[in-house]
């Protein structure tokens, strides 16, 4: 099978198998829709609330992307600081690990109370807070593990610190960076939806999910979850495409 066809066909087959298993699980247990929705129940929810899915889906998407972009900028800069300075790495790593260990669900009400009524800002902020950590750590590790021989050779040839960064350090860090970015995409969605669900001024797919929960509308709730999964997959494969463009040389095809 052509590798490009396989790259598309295998994930689609896996999704179909998952949906069939889900449908059979609901059918075998005889669960009613107020207890568990089946995939066959979801099209009706999409048709009934299509306008809400479009408007709230867009609200969730742009906030997630903005939070992720901020996480990329801040995480990369922080990772560079830790990667080039052992002192800064020793000083900042315990703080980052400790902060990342805090359950982010406990941060949501704090942020919501600090910035009352600023829902867009709160949502973007939480997406950023959750997703910058893996980026900072990956960039830091990539730079700190750069072989000193490379730096010594380039310095002996008169290369500046900037040249060493662009020619050696940056290309070496890209595989780790894109690996972390794939994780950060899903984390950013988690942050966005946590705030949308908890905030009293919530908008977006998280608020739509909470509306379904309040009304015990399980088909709507699961339709929202599938919509979120779809958006996450789309962003993930955008990252994969960027990885192939900028770090495709690092890919190793298993035999």
C-alpha positions in Angstrom: 0.0 0.0 0.0 1.3 3.5 -0.9 2.5 5.2 2.3 0.5 8.3 1.6 -2.7 6.3 1.2 -1.8 4.3 4.3 -1.3 7.4 6.3 -4.9 8.4 5.5 -6.6 5.1 5.4 -5.3 3.6 8.7 -6.5 6.4 11.0 -9.9 6.5 9.2 -10.3 2.7 9.7 -9.3 3.1 13.3 -12.0 5.8 13.8 -14.6 3.6 12.1 -13.7 0.6 14.2 -14.0 2.7 17.4 -17.4 4.1 16.4 -18.7 0.6 15.6 -17.4 -0.7 19.0 -19.0 2.2 20.7 -22.4 1.6 19.0 -22.3 -2.1 19.8 -21.4 -1.4 23.4 -24.4 0.8 23.9 -26.7 -1.6 22.0 -25.4 -4.7 24.0 -26.0 -3.0 27.3 -29.4 -1.5 26.3 -28.4 1.9 27.6 -31.0 4.6 26.9 -30.0 8.0 25.6 -30.4 9.6 29.0 -27.7 7.3 30.3 -25.3 6.9 27.3 -25.5 8.2 23.7 -24.5 6.0 20.8 -22.8 7.4 17.6 -26.1 6.9 15.7 -27.7 9.5 18.2 -25.2 12.2 17.3 -26.3 13.3 13.8 -29.6 14.5 15.1 -27.8 16.7 17.7 -25.6 18.2 15.0 -28.6 18.9 12.8 -30.6 20.5 15.6 -27.8 22.6 17.0 -25.7 23.2 13.9 -25.7 27.0 14.3 -24.4 26.7 17.9 -21.7 24.2 16.9 -20.5 26.6 14.2 -20.5 29.8 16.4 -19.3 28.1 19.6 -16.8 25.9 17.8 -15.2 29.0 16.3 -15.0 30.6 19.7 -13.3 27.6 21.2 -10.9 27.3 18.2 -9.6 30.8 18.1 -9.1 31.0 21.8 -7.3 27.7 21.8 -5.0 28.7 18.9 -4.2 32.1 20.5 -3.4 30.5 23.8 -1.2 27.9 22.0 0.6 30.6 20.0 1.4 32.5 23.2 2.6 29.2 24.8 4.9 28.6 21.8 6.5 32.1 22.1 6.8 32.1 25.9 7.8 28.4 26.1 10.4 28.7 23.5 12.0 31.8 25.1 11.9 30.2 28.5 13.4 27.0 27.1 16.2 29.0 25.5 17.0 30.7 28.8 17.1 27.4 30.6 18.9 25.6 27.8 21.8 28.2 27.5 22.2 28.8 31.3 22.7 26.0 33.8 22.0 28.4 36.7 18.7 29.5 35.2 17.8 25.8 34.5 18.5 24.8 38.1 16.5 27.8 39.4 13.5 27.6 37.2 12.9 23.8 36.8 11.6 23.2 40.4 9.2 26.1 40.0 8.0 24.8 36.6 7.6 21.2 37.9 5.8 22.4 41.0 3.4 24.6 39.1 2.7 21.9 36.5 1.9 19.5 39.3 -1.0 21.7 40.5 -4.3 20.4 39.1 -5.4 23.0 36.6 -9.0 22.6 37.5 -8.1 24.3 40.8 -6.6 27.2 38.9 -9.8 27.9 36.9 -11.9 29.5 39.7 -8.9 31.6 40.8 -8.4 33.0 37.3 -12.2 33.5 36.9 -12.3 35.5 40.1 -9.2 37.5 39.3 -10.5 38.7 36.0 -14.3 38.7 36.4 -16.2 39.2 33.2 -13.1 38.9 31.0 -14.0 35.5 29.6 -12.0 35.7 26.4 -8.9 36.7 28.3 -9.5 34.1 31.0 -9.9 31.3 28.5 -6.8 32.2 26.4 -4.8 32.5 29.7 -5.8 29.1 30.9 -5.0 27.5 27.5 -1.6 29.2 27.7 -0.9 28.2 31.3 -1.6 24.5 30.6 0.3 24.2 27.3 3.5 26.1 27.6 5.2 23.6 30.0 6.1 20.8 27.6 7.4 23.3 25.0 9.7 25.0 27.5 11.0 21.7 28.7 11.6 20.2 25.3 13.5 23.3 24.0 15.5 23.4 27.2 16.5 19.7 26.9 17.3 20.1 23.2 19.6 23.0 23.8 21.2 21.8 27.0 22.2 18.4 25.4 23.9 20.1 22.4 27.3 18.5 22.0 30.0 20.9 23.2 32.3 19.7 20.4 30.1 21.4 17.8 30.2 24.7 19.7 34.0 24.5 20.1 34.6 23.8 16.4 32.3 26.7 15.3 33.8 29.1 17.8 37.3 28.2 16.6 36.2 29.1 13.1 35.0 32.5 14.3 31.2 31.8 14.5 29.2 34.0 16.8 26.7 32.8 19.4 23.9 33.7 17.1 25.4 31.6 14.2 25.8 28.6 16.5 22.2 28.9 17.5 20.8 29.2 14.0 23.1 26.6 12.4 23.4 23.9 15.1 21.2 24.5 18.2 17.9 25.4 16.4 17.9 22.4 14.0 18.8 20.0 16.8 15.9 21.3 18.9 13.2 21.2 16.2 12.3 17.5 16.6 11.9 17.8 20.4 10.0 21.1 19.9 7.4 19.6 17.5 7.0 16.5 19.7 6.1 18.8 22.6 3.9 20.9 20.3 1.8 17.9 19.5 1.2 17.4 23.2 0.6 21.1 23.8 -2.2 21.2 21.2 -4.4 18.8 23.2 -3.5 20.5 26.5 -4.5 23.9 25.1 -8.0 22.5 24.2 -8.3 21.1 27.8 -7.5 24.6 29.2 -10.0 26.3 26.9 -12.8 23.9 27.8 -12.1 23.9 31.5 -12.7 27.7 31.5 -15.7 27.5 29.2 -17.4 24.9 31.4 -16.6 26.5 34.8 -16.9 30.2 34.0 -20.4 31.6 34.6 -19.9 33.7 31.5 -18.7 30.7 29.5 -19.0 30.5 25.8 -17.8 28.0 23.3 -18.1 24.2 23.0 -17.4 23.8 26.7 -20.4 26.0 27.6 -22.5 24.0 25.1 -21.4 20.8 26.8 -22.4 22.2 30.2 -25.8 23.1 28.7 -26.3 19.5 27.6 -25.2 18.3 31.1 -27.7 20.7 32.8 -30.5 19.4 30.6 -29.4 15.7 30.7 -29.0 15.9 26.9 -26.5 13.1 26.4 -26.5 13.1 22.6 -25.6 16.9 22.7 -22.9 16.2 25.3 -21.2 13.5 23.2 -21.7 15.5 20.0 -19.7 18.3 21.7 -17.0 15.8 22.7 -16.7 14.4 19.2 -16.5 18.0 17.8 -13.7 18.8 20.3 -11.9 15.6 19.3 -12.2 16.6 15.6 -10.8 20.1 16.2 -7.9 18.6 18.2 -7.1 16.1 15.4 -7.2 18.9 12.8 -4.7 21.0 14.8 -2.6 18.0 15.5 -2.2 17.2 11.8 -1.4 20.8 11.1 1.5 20.5 13.5 2.5 17.2 11.8 2.5 19.0 8.4 4.7 21.8 9.8 7.0 19.2 11.3 7.5 17.5 7.9 8.3 20.9 6.4 10.8 22.1 9.0 12.0 18.9 10.7 11.3 16.2 8.1 15.0 15.3 8.0 14.7 13.9 11.6 11.9 11.4 10.7 13.0 7.8 10.8 10.7 5.3 9.0 10.7 1.9 10.8 11.6 -1.0 8.7 
